[in-house]
Amino acid sequence: MKKASKTVLIVLVVLLVVGAAIGGYFIYRHNSTYIGRDAALQIALSDAGVSPAAIREKDVEFERSRNGAWYDIDFETAGMEYSYSLDAATGEILYRYSEPEHG
């Protein structure tokens, strides 16, 4: 019984270590491959000429497909709504749109 318990414990520890290593690798890879949410938001704000203090509401989402990865960024100021898509690796603006706020 004790030998079986030790074997199960060793297997669980090995699986935990391997899982942590794999998870750490993917977190590292994501953080080093892409510009990050804060940088993407800053690029969009700079392009729009909007200061962070003027934002009333914001949403930054990371999206990925087989064709690449990008950030979808939406934010509102007093009177305007903005929508951007940025390449997640380079920060290049792929799409921009703005319109007066409705309501």
C-alpha positions as CSV (number, residue, x, y, z in Angstrom):
1,M,0.0,0.0,0.0
2,K,2.8,2.5,0.9
3,K,4.6,1.7,-2.3
4,A,1.5,2.3,-4.4
5,S,0.9,5.6,-2.6
6,K,4.5,6.8,-3.2
7,T,4.2,5.9,-6.9
8,V,1.0,7.8,-7.3
9,L,2.5,10.8,-5.5
10,I,5.6,10.7,-7.7
11,V,3.4,10.6,-10.9
12,L,1.3,13.5,-9.7
13,V,4.3,15.6,-8.9
14,V,5.9,14.8,-12.3
15,L,2.6,15.8,-14.0
16,L,2.4,19.0,-12.0
17,V,5.9,20.0,-12.9
18,V,5.4,19.1,-16.6
19,G,2.1,21.0,-16.7
20,A,3.6,24.1,-15.0
21,A,6.6,24.1,-17.5
22,I,4.2,23.8,-20.5
23,G,2.0,26.5,-19.1
24,G,4.9,28.8,-18.4
25,Y,6.3,28.3,-21.9
26,F,3.0,29.4,-23.5
27,I,2.7,32.4,-21.2
28,Y,6.3,33.4,-22.0
29,R,5.7,32.9,-25.7
30,H,2.5,34.9,-25.7
31,N,4.1,37.8,-23.8
32,S,7.2,37.9,-25.9
33,T,5.5,37.4,-29.3
34,Y,2.7,40.0,-29.0
35,I,2.8,43.7,-28.1
36,G,0.3,43.3,-25.2
37,R,-3.0,44.9,-24.4
38,D,-1.7,48.1,-22.9
39,A,0.6,48.8,-25.8
40,A,-2.2,48.1,-28.3
41,L,-4.5,50.5,-26.4
42,Q,-1.8,53.2,-26.3
43,I,-1.3,52.9,-30.1
44,A,-5.0,53.3,-30.7
45,L,-5.3,56.2,-28.3
46,S,-2.3,58.0,-29.9
47,D,-3.8,57.5,-33.4
48,A,-7.1,58.9,-32.3
49,G,-5.5,61.8,-30.5
50,V,-7.2,60.8,-27.2
51,S,-5.7,60.9,-23.8
52,P,-6.2,58.0,-21.4
53,A,-8.0,60.4,-19.0
54,A,-10.7,61.2,-21.6
55,I,-11.8,57.5,-21.9
56,R,-15.2,56.8,-20.4
57,E,-15.4,53.1,-21.4
58,K,-12.9,50.7,-23.0
59,D,-12.7,47.1,-24.1
60,V,-9.5,45.5,-25.4
61,E,-9.7,41.9,-26.6
62,F,-7.0,39.5,-27.9
63,E,-8.2,37.5,-30.9
64,R,-6.3,34.7,-32.7
65,S,-6.9,32.5,-35.7
66,R,-4.8,30.4,-38.1
67,N,-4.1,33.5,-40.1
68,G,-2.7,35.6,-37.2
69,A,-3.5,37.4,-34.0
70,W,-4.8,40.9,-33.4
71,Y,-6.3,43.1,-30.7
72,D,-9.8,44.5,-31.1
73,I,-10.1,47.8,-29.2
74,D,-13.2,49.8,-28.6
75,F,-13.3,52.9,-26.4
76,E,-15.6,55.9,-25.8
77,T,-15.0,59.5,-24.9
78,A,-17.5,62.2,-24.3
79,G,-19.2,62.4,-27.7
80,M,-17.2,59.9,-29.7
81,E,-16.9,56.1,-30.1
82,Y,-13.8,54.5,-31.6
83,S,-13.1,51.0,-32.9
84,Y,-9.6,49.6,-33.8
85,S,-8.0,46.4,-34.8
86,L,-4.2,46.1,-34.4
87,D,-1.8,43.4,-35.5
88,A,-0.8,41.7,-32.2
89,A,2.8,41.2,-33.3
90,T,3.6,44.5,-34.9
91,G,1.1,47.0,-33.6
92,E,0.1,47.9,-37.1
93,I,-3.3,49.4,-37.4
94,L,-5.4,47.0,-39.5
95,Y,-8.8,48.8,-39.1
96,R,-10.0,52.1,-37.6
97,Y,-13.4,53.6,-37.3
98,S,-14.9,56.4,-35.3
99,E,-18.3,58.0,-35.1
100,P,-20.2,60.4,-32.8
101,E,-21.6,58.7,-29.8
102,H,-25.3,57.7,-30.0
103,G,-27.4,58.5,-27.0
